[in-house]
Amino acid sequence: DSGVTQTPKHLITATGQRVTLRCSPRSGDLSVYWYQQSLDQGLQFLIQYYNGEERAKGNILERFSAQQFPDLHSELNLSSLELGDSALYFCASSVTVIAGVGELFFGEGSRLTVL
Amino acid sequence: SQKIEQNSEALNIQEGKTATLTCNYTNYSPAYLQWYRQDPGRGPVFLLLIRENEKEKRKERLKVTFDTTLKQSLFHITASQPADSATYLCALPDSGGYQKVTFGTGTKLQVIP
């Protein structure tokens, strides 16, 4: 158990809909990262927050948005969903804002299926 | 941004043998490189971090090397076991300040009993 909690574990929805994925980082970790992993694809970095502030952005679509709340949990909002958005969405946390110098602790992911 | 190449073909080895996985990167050479293990449908799990001046790092049956001249890291599992079967990912911080970590697509290892 990494200590990172993601909900929901599975989500099935229709095209055009909007969903919210939630992540609670490990106790004490201030950084939260969101990654997308499509079938047979690598982990694609979406966005990073540190102590409530956005710190790094990857190839995140404009239809997607995220935020980190004062209690450090984070939410990833996906709107106007398309079939291609079906993927595993992972949240990870770390103590430091500098991901590359320390390990990332990943949650078990939220599997999104868009029909 | 960093481009990472890992052998996309699965690696099948016999139990007890040493598995060697390769990670090649282009562009700049980072000061750190990480290896993770990912089981199907699960989140990646951190295994090792190696710094550019360490050249080699060991943890139990795992060994990682880091050659900044070749822009390559090798990941070895000695005395491999069926439980080692998984996908192994290498990850490097982005040149933009280390906040962003880029992952390779991973190599799937299958250890045959």
Boltz contact constraints between the chains, C-beta under 6 A:
constraints:
  - contact:
      token1: [A, 42]
      token2: [B, 103]
      max_distance: 6.0
  - contact:
      token1: [A, 42]
      token2: [B, 105]
      max_distance: 6.0
  - contact:
      token1: [A, 43]
      token2: [B, 103]
      max_distance: 6.0
  - contact:
      token1: [A, 45]
      token2: [B, 100]
      max_distance: 6.0
  - contact:
      token1: [A, 48]
      token2: [B, 99]
      max_distance: 6.0
  - contact:
      token1: [A, 55]
      token2: [B, 99]
      max_distance: 6.0
  - contact:
      token1: [A, 56]
      token2: [B, 99]
      max_distance: 6.0
  - contact:
      token1: [A, 56]
      token2: [B, 100]
      max_distance: 6.0
  - contact:
      token1: [A, 90]
      token2: [B, 43]
      max_distance: 6.0
  - contact:
      token1: [A, 98]
      token2: [B, 98]
      max_distance: 6.0
  - contact:
      token1: [A, 99]
      token2: [B, 99]
      max_distance: 6.0
  - contact:
      token1: [A, 99]
      token2: [B, 101]
      max_distance: 6.0
  - contact:
      token1: [A, 100]
      token2: [B, 32]
      max_distance: 6.0
  - contact:
      token1: [A, 100]
      token2: [B, 93]
      max_distance: 6.0
  - contact:
      token1: [A, 100]
      token2: [B, 98]
      max_distance: 6.0
  - contact:
      token1: [A, 100]
      token2: [B, 101]
      max_distance: 6.0
  - contact:
      token1: [A, 101]
      token2: [B, 32]
      max_distance: 6.0
  - contact:
      token1: [A, 103]
      token2: [B, 46]
      max_distance: 6.0
  - contact:
      token1: [A, 106]
      token2: [B, 43]
      max_distance: 6.0
  - contact:
      token1: [A, 106]
      token2: [B, 44]
      max_distance: 6.0
  - contact:
      token1: [A, 107]
      token2: [B, 43]
      max_distance: 6.0
  - contact:
      token1: [A, 108]
      token2: [B, 43]
      max_distance: 6.0
  - contact:
      token1: [A, 109]
      token2: [B, 43]
      max_distance: 6.0
